[in-house]
Amino acid sequence: MEQALAARPNTLGNFGYVPHKRAMYALATVKRLTLVSRDLVVGASSAYILRMFEVNLTPRNEAQRRRQRHLKEPPRARGERGQAVVEFALVTPVLLTLVFGMIVFGIAFNQYLELTGAASSGAQLLSISRGQTTDPCNTAAQAVYTAAPVLSQTNLTFSFVLNTTTYSGTSCAGAQSNLLAGQNAQVTVTYPCNLKFFGLNPAPNCTLTAQTAARVQ
């Protein structure tokens, strides 16, 4: 027994210390954890330094942020922005002219519709006024005024044709004898259109005319 123990090598003798496999794995794990911890510490320190650097470089007001963004912007993008400004400056007058023309046309068309409807109302009232009025022209004119409140009454000009007899103005006293059954009563109304828009009148000599005839009842 003593000879067998003497023949067995000593772990602390000439052969040195031979660690167990689990001990070797534990040492390797500790080494890896040490390296990872060191990397984390270095990374956190670098991130903190970069963050402090960015804070120091952050513009403190809007003007500095714009200046910094302009410096970071590539020259090509700045050139495209300038091109867009030039194109907008060239297209804007054309678009404004088209919009102004459409607005003026809308104003004129609205006034024409008002005038046409008013003339039709005057002719219809005149056609049923036989034996009920002594001044047919005034009766028709009042109907036109009522049907066109948007139009200026002082700018309206009237012309009437009763039994082939023409009357001008808003009064024709005694013309009731020309309201004959079966004959046409014609009403013509003229109005100088007002196309002012923001103080501009592109057609100051514009004149609208509406004419309607109705058979006397």
C-alpha positions in Angstrom: 0.0 0.0 0.0 2.8 2.4 0.9 4.6 1.4 -2.3 1.5 2.2 -4.4 1.1 5.6 -2.8 4.8 6.3 -3.3 4.5 5.4 -7.0 1.5 7.8 -7.5 2.5 11.3 -8.8 2.0 14.2 -6.5 -0.2 16.9 -7.8 2.0 19.5 -6.2 5.2 17.9 -7.2 7.2 17.9 -10.4 4.1 17.6 -12.6 2.6 20.9 -11.3 -1.1 21.6 -10.6 -3.6 20.0 -13.0 -7.0 21.8 -12.6 -10.3 20.0 -13.1 -12.4 20.6 -16.3 -15.0 22.5 -14.3 -12.5 24.7 -12.8 -11.0 25.5 -16.2 -14.5 26.4 -17.6 -15.1 28.6 -14.6 -11.8 30.5 -15.2 -12.7 31.0 -18.8 -16.1 32.3 -17.9 -14.7 34.7 -15.4 -12.2 35.9 -18.1 -15.0 36.5 -20.6 -17.1 38.4 -18.1 -14.1 40.5 -17.3 -13.6 41.4 -21.0 -17.4 42.1 -21.5 -17.5 44.3 -18.4 -14.5 46.2 -19.7 -16.1 46.7 -23.1 -19.3 47.9 -21.5 -17.5 50.4 -19.3 -15.5 51.7 -22.3 -18.7 51.9 -24.4 -20.7 53.7 -21.8 -17.9 56.2 -21.3 -17.6 56.8 -25.0 -21.4 57.2 -25.4 -21.4 59.7 -22.5 -18.6 61.7 -24.0 -20.3 61.8 -27.4 -23.5 62.8 -25.8 -21.8 65.6 -24.0 -20.1 66.6 -27.2 -23.4 66.7 -29.1 -25.0 68.8 -26.3 -22.2 71.3 -26.6 -22.6 71.4 -30.4 -26.4 71.7 -30.3 -27.6 75.2 -31.5 -29.1 77.2 -28.7 -31.6 79.1 -30.9 -33.6 78.7 -34.1 -31.2 80.8 -36.1 -28.3 78.6 -35.3 -30.3 75.5 -36.1 -31.2 76.9 -39.4 -27.6 77.9 -40.1 -26.4 74.4 -39.2 -29.1 72.7 -41.2 -28.2 74.9 -44.2 -24.5 74.0 -43.9 -25.3 70.3 -43.7 -27.6 70.5 -46.7 -25.9 69.4 -49.9 -25.3 72.0 -52.7 -27.6 70.1 -55.1 -30.6 70.4 -52.7 -30.0 74.1 -52.3 -29.9 74.4 -56.1 -33.2 72.6 -56.5 -34.8 74.8 -53.9 -33.7 77.9 -55.9 -35.1 76.3 -59.1 -38.4 75.8 -57.4 -38.5 79.4 -56.3 -37.8 80.6 -59.9 -40.5 78.4 -61.4 -43.0 79.6 -58.8 -42.2 83.2 -59.6 -42.8 82.5 -63.3 -46.1 80.5 -62.9 -47.7 82.7 -60.2 -48.6 85.7 -62.5 -50.3 83.3 -65.0 -52.3 81.6 -62.3 -53.4 84.9 -60.8 -54.5 86.2 -64.2 -56.6 83.1 -64.8 -58.2 83.3 -61.3 -58.9 87.1 -61.9 -60.5 86.4 -65.3 -62.7 83.6 -63.8 -63.9 85.9 -61.0 -64.7 88.8 -63.4 -66.5 86.4 -65.7 -68.5 85.1 -62.8 -69.5 88.7 -61.8 -70.7 89.5 -65.3 -72.6 86.3 -65.7 -74.4 86.8 -62.4 -75.5 90.3 -63.4 -76.7 89.0 -66.8 -78.8 86.3 -65.1 -80.3 88.9 -62.8 -81.1 91.2 -65.7 -82.6 88.5 -67.8 -84.8 87.2 -65.0 -86.0 90.8 -64.2 -86.9 91.5 -67.8 -88.9 88.3 -68.0 -90.8 89.2 -64.8 -91.6 92.7 -66.2 -92.9 91.3 -69.5 -95.0 88.7 -67.8 -96.6 91.2 -65.5 -97.2 93.5 -68.4 -98.9 90.8 -70.4 -101.6 90.4 -67.7 -102.0 94.1 -66.9 -104.5 94.9 -69.6 -107.3 97.0 -68.1 -105.6 97.1 -64.7 -103.0 99.9 -65.1 -102.9 103.4 -66.7 -99.1 103.3 -66.9 -97.9 100.0 -68.3 -94.2 101.0 -68.5 -94.1 102.0 -64.8 -95.8 98.7 -63.8 -93.2 96.7 -65.7 -90.3 98.8 -64.4 -91.4 98.2 -60.8 -91.5 94.5 -61.4 -88.0 94.7 -62.8 -86.7 96.5 -59.8 -88.3 93.9 -57.5 -86.8 91.0 -59.4 -83.3 92.4 -59.5 -82.4 93.8 -56.1 -78.6 93.4 -56.7 -78.6 95.7 -59.7 -78.5 99.5 -59.3 -81.9 100.9 -60.2 -80.5 104.2 -61.4 -78.4 102.4 -64.0 -81.2 100.5 -65.5 -82.5 101.7 -68.9 -86.0 100.6 -70.2 -87.5 100.3 -73.6 -91.0 99.0 -74.3 -92.9 98.0 -77.5 -96.7 97.9 -77.2 -98.7 97.1 -80.3 -95.7 98.2 -82.5 -95.4 101.5 -80.5 -92.1 102.1 -78.8 -91.8 103.8 -75.4 -88.6 104.7 -73.6 -88.1 105.3 -69.9 -90.0 104.1 -66.9 -93.3 105.9 -67.6 -95.7 105.8 -70.5 -99.0 107.2 -69.1 -101.9 106.6 -71.5 -100.3 103.7 -73.2 -102.8 101.2 -71.8 -104.8 101.5 -75.0 -102.0 99.7 -76.8 -102.2 96.7 -74.5 -104.4 94.7 -77.0 -105.2 91.1 -76.4 -103.2 88.8 -78.6 -100.5 91.4 -79.3 -96.9 91.1 -78.0 -95.6 93.3 -75.2 -91.8 93.6 -75.5 -89.6 94.7 -72.6 -85.9 95.6 -73.2 -83.6 96.4 -70.2 -80.0 97.7 -70.5 -77.5 97.7 -67.6 -73.9 98.9 -67.6 -72.2 95.9 -65.9 -69.9 96.6 -62.9 -66.9 94.3 -63.0 -64.8 95.9 -60.3 -62.7 93.5 -58.3 -60.3 94.9 -55.7 -60.7 98.3 -57.3 -59.9 97.1 -60.8 -62.5 97.1 -63.7 -61.1 95.3 -66.7 -64.1 96.2 -68.9 -65.4 99.6 -67.9 -67.5 99.9 -71.1 -69.3 96.6 -70.7 -73.1 96.7 -71.2 -75.6 94.0 -70.7 -79.0 93.9 -72.5 -82.0 91.6 -71.8 -85.1 91.5 -74.0 -88.3 89.5 -73.4 -91.6 89.5 -75.1 -95.0 88.2 -73.8 -98.4 87.9 -75.4 -101.0 90.2 -73.8 -103.8 88.3 -72.2 
